[in-house]
Amino acid sequence: MFNPDMPPTLMQVKVNKNAETVLRKRYYRKDGDGNPTENATTMFWRVAAAIAMEETKYEKSTIGVEKLAREFFDLMTEFKFLPNSPTLMNAGTGLGQLAACFVLPVGDSMEEIFDAVKNAAMIHKSGGGTGFSFSRLRPHAARVGSTGGVASGPISFLRIFNTATEQVKQGGTRRGANMGILRVDHPDIIDFIRAKERDGDLNNFNLSVALTEKFMQAVEKDEEYDLVAPHTREVKKRLPAREVFNLLVQKAWESGDPGIIFLDRINRDNPTPDQGEIESTNPCGEQPLLPYEACNLGSINLALMYAKGQDHDVDWKELRRVTHLAVRFLDNVIDASRYPLELITETVHKNRKIGLGVMGFADLLFRLGVPYDSQEALTLAERIMKFINEESKAASKQLAKERGAFPAWKTSVYGQRNLGPYRNATTTTIAPTGTLSIIAGCSSGVEPLFALSFSRHVMDGEKLTESNPYFEQAMKDAGAWSETLMDEVARTGRVGQIEHLPEALRRVFVTAMEIAPQWHLKMQAAFQRHTDNAVSKTVNLPGTATQQDIFDIYWMAYETGCKGVTVYRDGCKAAQVLCTGDGTQAREAKAGGDGKVVRSRPDVIYGFTQKIETGLGIMYLTVNEVDGKPFEVFATIGKSGRSITAKAEAIGRLVSLALRSGIAVREIVGQLKGIGGEHPVFRKKGMIMSIPDAIAWVFEQRYMGGATPVPRAGNGNDLASPKCPECGKELFFQEGCFICAECGYTKCG
């Protein structure tokens, strides 16, 4: 009799230092004092045994539980495959919630809205993320028949969901992540597109606009399109489609938000259309789901599918074996998971969707000597994903013979087209693997490397340099390795600028910011062609990219069959920090050499002037704006020639420089607010302590709604480099989310 609590003699699992840090902080079970009660070996056995035990439910199973547990254990501890984080954290524990993300419906009544808030809180408590469509809600100022009042609209309820999320700690480790989606034909769409203009707003949400084919055709023809009230189906007004599309482009250029998804394309691939339309995705956008569905994800490490001398140096036989075993693993996870709501349990078991994806693709290309931005890489990507998709379907068919098809199979597209039976309605998804790739020691998802090497600062001022192992080995094989070289690469993160290195090496070892945006998009499209669901991928653009560049990327995503796209222009978010060198931002500087791009001043600029009483006299603060955001300030107090006038001018110049360099208002207010002076004065809304405090007050009232900025960790003096909120190390933006390579923190949950 198999006893999952009594593991056989197991080889001790070795993990690297980063992986051990992540596992200890987030994955190991702990005692009442927060001390780990397991290590990597016992954790992976806990998971393997718990998932293998589900095999006992099926009389026709072709493999014994103990043998299967050992195979699952080997699969994970060899880092050839890892399931999503909740499975690693919770399998074999009392919590038992193993799914990564869920989609909840938001109906057009107060009861339905707050049911969704409550259900989201339960999901976040259990360790999952949530996606919502707010497209069913009637627009702002629409009449509410039951009360005779007017509706507050989707944006106001978005804020309620965001606030509720702030109060619930996700799985005891991090706050919940959400996706908020609104159809492009909703009457409140302009407000939605602008919803995150103010820094810090809706900080627990990723936002995406759901674009329809009708809208995209109107953009192409430069025509108007209808805005339709969802509760009455009445056309409320018409807007020029291209102007709306251009506004989306502008906001993506400014901050990366909101993203876009192609809703009709997603629903064309809906395997169970009889159950309704897909209207939302999970927080990172790669998993479209029906209401009350969950995503059950895992990733194959392609770096370990390399086998020199075989077909394209890829071990296709091993990739087939791993794919089949991973599909069985993920199908067992569906049965092992205890979902937070009964409706979710019913829907998940009805469709049994799984999402098998990949990580380590950039590492595989390094081992093959193939540049990421090459036709050879695109061809290989498409071939690999086609192979995994086909083999995962074959594995699902085999499981259907042993266990039966998914219950909704007959009415699904598989049943209607005589394509089955299959055990799972979908089998492939390419999800973010930020934390999993740290554990596996490989590159993340299908992304290129963000940096080949970087420095970590540890205790007592010691600096440790870490490098991609395949890059370091290639340097040694070429006789090019030296400590001087590695220090240079750690400083910049890349080798493209090191002219004495062989061109072939510089061509292969390219990083995210060296790759033209079109190649990022082409790679996403290559993987999408053979992926049931969608692909998590960020199209990185340099800080100098124009809005036309983003327009072109969005249009290319539409034309090449992507289901959505996330763009990120370097430096567009105040919270961005690259994980390279000594923490300075690797961007072309126009002034100062500090890596900040200082925007040029337009010839004509408009603003406002506010009169403020200070302890040193009346100050007139002029704030000029570009695109509704502060661009420069002029502080005038007293007559020219006085010392206080010079100080006010100096403060204004420095604040202007910060604004033009992309520093967020919240950061500036955080630095100036509360600075004391010798003559404070009282106002109705508080005390003005000094000239800098007065400037902070104006900014706070106009741009932050009077909100007090959140204090920064550490000494609070670093305007340019906000850090990971958990370990204080630097964050980088990848797979649509900010990620910490040190502790595994991810803002997307």
C-alpha positions in Angstrom: 0.0 0.0 0.0 1.5 3.3 -1.1 2.0 5.8 1.7 2.7 9.3 0.4 3.9 10.4 3.9 6.7 7.8 3.8 8.9 8.7 0.9 11.4 6.1 -0.4 15.1 6.7 -0.3 15.5 9.8 -2.4 18.5 11.6 -3.8 18.9 15.0 -2.2 17.7 17.7 -4.6 20.3 20.4 -5.3 19.1 23.9 -6.1 21.0 27.0 -6.7 21.2 29.8 -4.2 18.5 31.9 -5.8 16.1 29.0 -6.1 16.7 28.1 -2.4 15.9 31.7 -1.4 12.6 31.6 -3.4 11.6 28.2 -2.1 12.4 29.0 1.5 10.4 32.3 1.3 7.4 31.1 -0.7 7.1 27.4 -1.1 8.3 25.4 1.9 5.8 24.5 4.5 6.5 26.3 7.8 5.9 25.8 11.5 4.1 28.3 13.8 7.2 30.4 14.1 7.6 30.7 10.3 10.5 28.3 10.1 10.6 25.8 7.1 9.7 22.3 8.0 10.8 20.9 4.6 13.5 21.2 2.0 13.5 20.9 -1.7 13.6 17.1 -1.6 10.6 16.7 0.7 8.7 19.5 -1.0 8.9 17.9 -4.4 8.0 14.5 -3.0 5.0 16.0 -1.2 3.8 17.4 -4.5 4.6 14.3 -6.6 2.9 11.9 -4.1 -0.2 14.0 -3.7 -0.7 14.3 -7.5 0.1 10.7 -8.1 -2.5 9.6 -5.5 -5.3 10.8 -7.8 -4.5 7.9 -10.1 -6.3 5.6 -7.7 -9.6 7.1 -8.8 -9.3 5.4 -12.2 -9.5 1.6 -12.6 -8.1 1.7 -16.1 -5.0 3.6 -15.2 -2.0 2.1 -17.0 0.6 3.0 -14.3 1.0 2.2 -10.6 0.8 5.1 -8.0 4.2 4.5 -6.5 5.9 4.3 -9.9 4.0 7.4 -11.1 4.9 9.4 -7.9 8.6 8.6 -8.6 8.3 9.6 -12.2 6.6 12.9 -11.2 9.3 13.5 -8.6 12.1 12.9 -11.2 10.3 15.1 -13.7 10.3 18.0 -11.3 13.6 17.5 -9.6 15.4 17.2 -12.9 13.7 20.6 -13.7 12.3 19.3 -17.0 8.8 20.3 -16.0 7.3 22.4 -13.2 3.6 23.0 -12.4 2.3 26.5 -11.5 3.2 27.9 -8.2 0.0 27.1 -6.2 0.5 23.4 -7.0 4.0 23.5 -5.6 2.9 25.5 -2.6 -0.3 23.7 -1.7 -0.4 20.1 -3.1 -0.5 17.6 -0.2 -1.4 20.4 2.3 -4.6 21.3 4.1 -5.3 24.2 1.8 -5.2 22.1 -1.4 -6.0 25.0 -3.8 -3.8 24.2 -6.8 -5.0 26.5 -9.6 -3.2 29.7 -10.5 -6.0 31.9 -11.7 -9.8 32.2 -12.2 -12.3 34.3 -14.1 -15.4 35.6 -12.3 -18.5 37.1 -13.9 -19.5 40.7 -12.9 -23.3 41.1 -13.4 -25.2 44.3 -13.8 -26.8 44.4 -10.3 -25.5 45.5 -6.9 -25.9 42.0 -5.6 -24.0 40.4 -8.5 -21.2 43.0 -8.2 -20.6 42.5 -4.6 -20.9 38.7 -4.9 -18.0 39.0 -7.3 -16.0 41.1 -4.8 -16.6 38.5 -2.1 -15.7 35.5 -4.4 -12.5 37.3 -5.5 -11.5 37.8 -1.9 -12.0 34.0 -1.3 -9.8 33.3 -4.3 -7.1 35.7 -3.3 -7.1 34.2 0.2 -6.5 30.7 -1.3 -3.6 31.9 -3.5 -5.2 32.6 -6.9 -5.5 35.6 -9.2 -8.7 36.7 -10.8 -9.9 38.1 -14.1 -13.0 40.1 -14.7 -14.9 41.7 -17.5 -16.8 44.8 -16.5 -18.5 45.0 -19.9 -21.9 43.9 -18.6 -22.2 47.0 -16.3 -24.4 49.8 -17.5 -22.4 53.0 -18.2 -21.9 56.0 -15.9 -25.0 58.1 -15.4 -27.4 55.4 -16.8 -30.7 55.2 -15.1 -31.2 52.4 -12.4 -34.8 51.3 -12.6 -35.0 49.8 -9.1 -34.0 53.0 -7.3 -34.6 55.8 -9.8 -31.0 56.8 -9.4 -28.1 56.7 -11.8 -25.4 54.2 -12.2 -21.8 55.0 -11.2 -20.3 52.9 -14.1 -17.6 50.3 -14.4 -14.7 52.5 -13.4 -16.1 53.2 -9.9 -16.6 49.5 -9.3 -13.1 48.8 -10.6 -11.9 50.9 -7.7 -13.9 48.9 -5.2 -12.4 45.7 -6.5 -9.0 47.2 -6.3 -9.5 48.4 -2.7 -10.9 45.0 -1.6 -7.8 43.3 -3.1 -5.5 45.5 -1.1 -7.0 44.1 2.1 -6.5 40.4 1.3 -3.1 38.9 1.5 -2.9 36.3 -1.3 -2.1 32.9 0.0 -0.2 34.5 2.9 2.6 35.6 0.6 1.5 38.4 -1.7 -1.5 40.5 -2.6 -3.9 39.3 -5.3 -3.5 40.1 -8.9 -6.4 41.0 -11.2 -7.2 41.6 -14.8 -9.9 44.1 -15.7 -11.4 44.1 -19.2 -13.8 46.3 -21.0 -15.2 46.0 -24.5 -14.1 48.7 -26.9 -17.8 49.3 -27.7 -18.8 50.1 -24.1 -19.9 53.7 -23.6 -17.4 54.3 -20.8 -14.5 53.1 -22.9 -12.6 56.4 -23.0 -12.7 56.6 -19.2 -11.4 53.1 -19.0 -8.5 53.7 -21.3 -7.5 56.7 -19.1 -8.2 54.9 -15.8 -4.5 54.4 -14.9 -3.2 57.8 -16.1 -2.6 58.8 -12.5 0.4 57.0 -11.0 -0.6 54.5 -8.4 -4.3 54.2 -9.5 -5.7 50.7 -9.7 -2.4 49.3 -8.6 -3.8 45.8 -8.2 -5.1 45.6 -11.7 -3.8 44.9 -15.2 -6.2 46.5 -17.7 -6.9 45.4 -21.2 -9.4 46.7 -23.8 -11.3 43.9 -25.7 -11.1 44.8 -29.4 -13.7 43.4 -31.8 -13.3 42.6 -35.5 -15.9 45.3 -36.3 -13.8 47.9 -34.4 -10.6 46.9 -36.1 -12.2 47.1 -39.5 -13.5 50.6 -38.6 -9.9 51.6 -37.7 -8.6 50.3 -41.0 -11.3 52.2 -42.9 -11.1 55.3 -40.7 -14.8 55.1 -39.9 -16.9 55.7 -36.8 -18.2 52.8 -34.7 -21.1 52.3 -32.2 -20.9 52.5 -28.4 -23.7 50.3 -27.1 -25.2 50.3 -23.6 -25.0 46.6 -22.5 -28.2 46.7 -20.4 -30.5 48.0 -23.2 -28.4 47.3 -26.4 -29.1 50.9 -27.3 -26.5 52.8 -29.4 -25.5 55.7 -27.1 -23.1 57.5 -29.5 -20.5 56.9 -32.2 -16.8 57.5 -32.1 -14.0 57.7 -34.7 -12.4 54.3 -34.4 -9.0 55.4 -35.4 -9.0 58.2 -32.7 -9.9 55.6 -30.0 -7.1 53.3 -31.3 -4.7 56.2 -31.3 -5.6 56.9 -27.7 -4.8 53.3 -26.8 -1.5 53.6 -28.5 -0.8 56.9 -26.7 -1.5 55.4 -23.3 0.6 52.3 -24.0 3.4 54.7 -25.0 3.1 56.6 -21.8 2.8 53.8 -19.3 2.1 50.4 -20.9 -1.5 50.4 -19.8 -4.0 49.3 -20.9 -3.1 46.3 -23.0 -5.3 44.9 -25.8 -6.9 41.6 -26.5 -8.7 40.5 -29.7 -12.0 39.2 -28.3 -13.5 37.8 -31.5 -10.3 35.9 -32.3 -10.3 34.4 -28.7 -13.9 33.3 -29.1 -13.2 31.7 -32.5 -11.0 29.3 -30.6 -13.5 28.8 -27.8 -13.8 25.0 -27.5 -17.1 25.1 -25.7 -19.1 27.9 -27.4 -22.4 26.4 -26.2 -21.5 27.5 -22.7 -21.3 31.2 -23.7 -18.7 33.6 -24.9 -15.3 34.1 -23.3 -15.2 37.6 -22.0 -12.1 37.8 -19.8 -8.6 36.3 -19.2 -6.4 35.6 -16.2 -4.2 38.4 -14.8 -1.4 38.1 -17.4 -3.7 37.6 -20.3 -2.5 34.2 -21.6 -5.5 32.2 -20.4 -8.9 33.2 -21.8 -11.5 31.6 -19.6 -15.3 31.3 -19.2 -16.9 32.6 -16.0 -16.0 30.3 -13.1 -13.2 28.5 -15.0 -9.7 28.1 -13.5 -6.3 27.8 -15.2 -4.2 24.8 -14.4 -0.7 25.5 -15.9 2.7 23.9 -16.1 5.9 24.5 -18.2 8.4 22.3 -19.9 12.1 23.4 -19.6 13.2 23.5 -23.3 16.8 24.2 -22.2 17.0 20.6 -21.1 15.6 19.3 -24.4 18.9 19.9 -26.1 20.7 16.9 -27.4 23.7 17.5 -29.7 23.8 15.3 -32.8 20.0 14.8 -32.9 17.5 16.3 -35.2 18.2 20.1 -35.0 20.0 19.1 -31.7 16.6 18.7 -30.0 15.7 15.5 -28.2 12.3 15.0 -29.7 11.8 11.6 -28.1 12.4 13.0 -24.6 10.2 16.0 -25.4 7.4 13.6 -26.3 7.9 11.6 -23.1 7.9 14.8 -20.9 4.8 16.2 -22.7 2.8 13.0 -22.1 3.8 12.8 -18.5 3.1 16.5 -17.9 -0.4 16.2 -19.4 -1.2 13.3 -17.0 0.2 15.4 -14.1 -1.9 18.4 -14.9 -5.1 16.3 -15.4 -4.5 14.8 -12.0 -4.0 18.3 -10.5 -7.6 19.1 -11.6 -8.9 16.2 -9.4 -6.5 17.0 -6.5 -7.4 20.7 -6.3 -9.9 22.0 -3.8 -11.5 25.0 -5.4 -12.7 28.0 -3.3 -16.2 28.0 -4.8 -18.6 25.1 -5.7 -19.4 26.7 -9.1 -15.7 26.8 -9.9 -15.4 23.1 -9.0 -18.4 22.2 -11.3 -17.1 24.3 -14.3 -13.5 23.1 -14.0 -14.5 19.5 -13.9 -17.0 20.0 -16.8 -14.2 21.2 -19.2 -11.0 20.0 -17.6 -8.8 22.7 -19.3 -5.1 22.4 -18.8 -2.3 24.7 -20.1 1.0 23.1 -20.9 3.6 25.7 -21.9 7.4 26.2 -22.0 10.3 28.0 -20.4 14.0 28.0 -21.2 13.5 28.8 -24.9 16.2 31.5 -24.9 18.6 29.1 -23.2 17.9 26.5 -25.8 18.7 29.0 -28.6 22.0 29.8 -26.8 22.9 26.1 -26.7 22.0 25.8 -30.4 23.9 28.9 -31.4 20.8 30.4 -32.9 20.0 34.2 -32.6 16.6 34.9 -31.1 15.9 37.5 -33.8 16.4 35.2 -36.8 14.2 33.2 -39.1 15.8 30.0 -37.9 14.6 30.8 -34.3 11.1 31.5 -35.5 11.0 28.2 -37.5 12.2 26.2 -34.5 9.7 27.9 -32.2 6.8 27.0 -34.4 8.1 23.4 -34.9 8.5 22.9 -31.1 5.1 24.3 -30.2 3.4 22.4 -33.0 5.1 19.2 -31.6 4.0 19.9 -28.0 0.5 20.8 -29.0 0.0 17.6 -31.1 1.6 15.4 -28.5 -0.4 17.0 -25.7 -3.6 16.2 -27.7 -2.4 12.6 -28.2 -1.8 12.3 -24.4 -5.3 13.8 -23.8 -6.8 11.2 -26.1 -5.1 8.4 -24.3 -6.3 9.7 -20.9 -9.9 9.9 -22.4 -9.6 6.1 -23.1 -8.6 5.5 -19.5 -10.8 8.0 -17.7 -13.4 9.2 -20.2 -13.7 12.5 -22.1 -14.3 15.8 -20.4 -18.1 15.9 -19.5 -18.9 18.7 -22.0 -17.1 16.9 -24.8 -20.2 16.0 -26.9 -21.4 19.6 -27.2 -17.9 21.0 -27.6 -16.3 21.7 -31.0 -14.5 18.3 -30.7 -17.8 16.4 -30.4 -19.5 18.5 -33.0 -16.7 17.9 -35.5 -16.0 14.3 -34.5 -12.5 15.1 -33.4 -12.3 13.3 -30.1 -12.9 12.2 -27.5 -10.4 14.2 -25.5 -9.9 14.4 -21.8 -9.2 18.1 -21.8 -11.0 21.0 -23.6 -7.6 22.8 -24.0 -4.1 21.5 -23.5 -1.6 24.3 -24.3 -0.9 27.8 -22.8 2.3 29.8 -22.6 2.3 31.4 -19.2 4.7 33.6 -17.3 7.3 31.6 -15.5 9.2 34.3 -13.6 9.4 32.4 -10.3 9.4 28.9 -11.8 12.4 29.8 -14.0 14.3 30.9 -11.0 13.7 27.5 -9.4 14.6 25.7 -12.6 17.6 27.9 -13.3 16.5 28.7 -16.8 15.4 31.6 -18.9 11.8 32.8 -18.5 9.0 31.5 -20.8 9.6 32.4 -24.4 11.3 35.7 -23.6 14.8 36.6 -24.5 17.2 37.1 -21.6 16.9 40.5 -20.0 20.6 40.5 -19.1 23.4 38.0 -19.7 25.0 38.9 -16.4 24.4 41.2 -13.4 25.8 42.1 -10.0 24.2 41.3 -6.7 25.2 43.3 -3.6 25.3 41.2 -0.5 26.3 41.7 3.1 29.3 43.9 4.1 29.4 45.5 0.7 30.5 42.4 -1.1 29.5 42.2 -4.8 28.7 38.9 -6.5 28.5 38.6 -10.3 26.1 36.1 -11.8 26.0 35.1 -15.4 23.9 32.9 -17.7 25.7 29.6 -17.6 25.4 29.0 -21.3 26.8 32.4 -22.1 29.7 31.9 -19.7 30.5 28.5 -21.1 30.4 29.8 -24.7 32.9 32.6 -23.7 35.2 29.9 -22.2 34.9 27.7 -25.3 35.8 30.6 -27.5 38.8 31.5 -25.3 37.2 34.9 -24.7 36.4 34.6 -21.0 38.1 36.9 -18.5 37.2 38.6 -15.3 37.4 42.0 -17.1 34.9 40.8 -19.7 32.5 39.5 -17.1 32.7 42.7 -15.1 31.9 44.7 -18.3 29.0 42.4 -19.1 27.7 42.7 -15.5 27.8 46.4 -15.9 25.7 46.6 -19.1 24.0 43.2 -19.2 25.0 42.6 -22.8 27.9 42.0 -25.2 26.7 43.7 -28.4 28.9 46.7 -27.7 32.1 44.7 -27.0 33.7 44.8 -30.5 36.7 42.5 -29.7 34.3 39.6 -29.2 33.6 37.4 -32.3 30.6 38.7 -34.2 29.0 35.3 -34.2 28.9 35.3 -30.4 27.6 38.8 -30.2 24.9 37.8 -32.7 23.7 34.8 -30.7 23.8 36.3 -27.2 21.3 39.2 -27.8 19.1 40.5 -25.0 15.6 41.8 -24.8 16.4 45.5 -25.4 18.7 44.7 -28.3 16.0 42.9 -30.3 13.9 44.9 -32.6 10.2 45.1 -31.5 9.0 43.4 -34.7 11.1 40.3 -33.8 9.5 40.1 -30.3 6.1 40.1 -32.0 7.1 37.6 -34.7 8.2 35.2 -31.9 4.9 35.6 -30.1 3.0 34.9 -33.3 5.1 31.8 -34.0 4.3 30.2 -30.7 0.6 31.4 -30.9 0.0 29.5 -34.1 0.1 26.2 -32.2 -1.1 27.2 -28.8 -4.8 26.6 -27.8 -5.0 29.5 -25.5 -2.6 32.5 -25.7 1.0 33.5 -25.2 2.5 35.6 -22.3 5.1 37.8 -24.0 6.2 41.4 -23.7 7.2 43.4 -26.7 10.1 45.5 -25.4 10.7 48.9 -27.0 13.5 51.4 -26.4 12.7 54.6 -24.6 13.1 56.5 -27.9 10.2 54.5 -29.5 7.5 56.6 -31.0 3.7 56.2 -30.8 3.8 55.2 -34.5 6.1 52.3 -33.5 3.5 51.1 -31.0 0.7 51.6 -33.6 2.7 49.4 -36.0 3.2 46.7 -33.3 -0.5 46.6 -32.4 -1.5 46.3 -36.1 1.1 43.6 -36.7 -0.3 41.7 -33.7 -3.8 41.9 -35.3 -2.5 40.8 -38.7 -0.3 37.9 -37.5 -3.0 36.2 -35.4 -2.0 37.1 -31.9 -4.8 37.0 -29.3 -3.5 40.1 -27.5 -0.3 42.1 -27.0 1.6 43.8 -24.2 4.1 46.5 -25.1 6.6 48.1 -22.7 8.6 51.2 -23.7 11.8 51.4 -21.7 11.5 53.9 -18.9 7.7 54.6 -19.3 6.9 53.5 -15.8 8.3 55.2 -12.7 8.8 51.8 -11.0 11.1 50.4 -13.8 14.6 49.3 -12.9 16.7 47.1 -15.0 18.5 44.2 -13.4 21.9 45.1 -14.8 25.1 46.6 -13.6 25.0 48.8 -10.5 21.3 49.6 -10.8 21.5 52.5 -13.2 19.0 52.5 -16.0 20.5 51.4 -19.3 19.0 54.0 -21.6 20.5 56.5 -23.9 20.9 59.7 -21.9 20.5 63.1 -23.3 21.9 64.8 -20.3 23.9 64.0 -17.2 25.0 60.5 -18.1 22.7 59.0 -15.5 20.6 56.9 -17.9 17.5 59.1 -17.7 16.0 60.4 -20.9 15.2 64.1 -20.5 12.2 65.0 -22.7 12.5 68.0 -25.0 10.3 71.0 -24.3 7.6 71.7 -26.9 7.5 75.2 -28.4 4.0 75.8 -27.0 2.8 74.4 -23.7 -0.2 75.3 -21.5 -0.8 75.1 -17.8 -2.2 76.9 -14.7 -0.9 79.2 -12.0 -1.9 78.7 -8.4 -1.5 81.3 -5.6 -0.3 79.8 -2.3 0.3 81.5 1.0 3.6 80.4 2.6 5.4 81.5 5.8 7.8 83.5 3.5 5.1 85.3 1.5 2.7 84.6 -1.4 4.1 82.1 -3.9 2.8 81.8 -7.4 3.3 78.3 -8.7 2.9 77.8 -12.5 2.6 74.2 -13.6 2.7 73.5 -17.4 1.3 70.2 -18.6 1.8 67.8 -21.6 -1.0 65.3 -22.2 -2.6 66.3 -18.9 0.5 65.5 -16.9 2.8 68.0 -15.2 5.9 68.8 -17.4 7.6 71.8 -15.7 7.0 74.2 -12.8 8.0 77.8 -12.1 7.9 78.9 -8.5 7.9 82.7 -7.9 8.0 84.4 -4.5 9.1 87.9 -3.6 11.2 90.2 -5.7 14.0 89.2 -7.9 17.4 89.3 -6.2 16.2 87.9 -2.9 17.8 84.7 -1.6 14.3 83.1 -1.2 13.5 83.9 -4.8 16.6 82.1 -6.0 15.8 79.1 -3.8 12.3 78.9 -5.1 13.6 79.1 -8.7 16.1 76.3 -8.0 13.5 74.0 -6.5 11.3 74.6 -9.5 14.1 73.8 -12.0 14.9 70.6 -10.1 11.3 69.5 -10.0 11.0 70.3 -13.7 14.0 68.2 -14.5 12.5 65.3 -12.5 9.2 65.5 -14.4 10.9 65.7 -17.8 13.0 62.7 -16.9 9.9 60.6 -16.3 9.9 60.6 -12.4 6.3 60.1 -11.2 4.4 62.7 -9.4 4.0 60.4 -6.4 7.7 60.1 -6.1 8.2 63.8 -6.2 5.5 64.4 -3.6 7.1 61.7 -1.4 10.4 63.6 -1.5 9.0 67.2 -0.9 6.0 66.6 1.4 6.7 67.5 5.0 10.0 69.3 4.6 9.9 71.8 7.5 10.6 75.5 7.5 11.0 78.2 10.1 7.6 79.9 9.3 4.8 77.3 8.8 1.3 78.6 8.0 -2.1 77.0 8.5 -4.6 76.4 5.7 -8.1 74.9 5.7 -6.7 71.5 4.5 -3.6 71.4 6.7 -0.3 73.2 7.3 2.1 74.5 4.7 5.5 73.9 6.2 7.8 75.4 3.5 8.2 76.1 -0.2 8.9 72.5 -1.2 6.0 71.4 1.0 3.7 73.9 -0.8 4.7 72.5 -4.2 4.0 69.0 -2.9 0.6 70.2 -1.7 -0.4 71.5 -5.1 0.8 68.3 -6.9 -1.0 66.1 -4.3 -4.3 68.0 -4.6 -4.3 68.2 -8.4 -2.8 64.9 -9.5 -3.2 62.5 -6.6 -6.7 63.4 -5.4 -5.3 64.5 -2.1 -3.9 61.0 -1.5 -0.8 60.7 0.8 2.0 59.0 -1.1 3.1 55.6 0.2 6.4 55.8 2.0 9.3 54.2 0.2 11.3 51.4 1.7 14.9 52.2 2.8 16.1 55.7 3.2 13.6 57.1 0.6 16.3 59.1 -1.3 16.4 57.1 -4.5 14.0 58.7 -6.9 15.0 56.6 -9.9 15.2 53.1 -8.5 12.1 51.7 -6.6 12.9 48.2 -5.4 11.1 44.9 -4.7 8.7 45.6 -1.8 9.7 42.3 -0.2 13.5 42.0 -0.4 14.6 45.5 -1.6 16.3 44.2 -4.7 15.8 45.6 -8.2 12.7 44.7 -10.4 12.5 44.2 -14.1 9.6 44.1 -16.5 9.0 40.8 -18.3 6.0 38.7 -19.4 3.7 41.6 -18.7 4.7 42.1 -15.1 7.3 43.4 -12.7 9.5 40.6 -11.4 12.2 40.3 -8.8 14.9 37.8 -9.9 16.2 37.6 -6.3 13.2 36.5 -4.2 10.6 35.6 -6.9 8.2 38.5 -6.1 5.9 39.3 -9.0 3.4 42.1 -9.0 1.0 39.9 -11.0 0.6 37.3 -8.3 
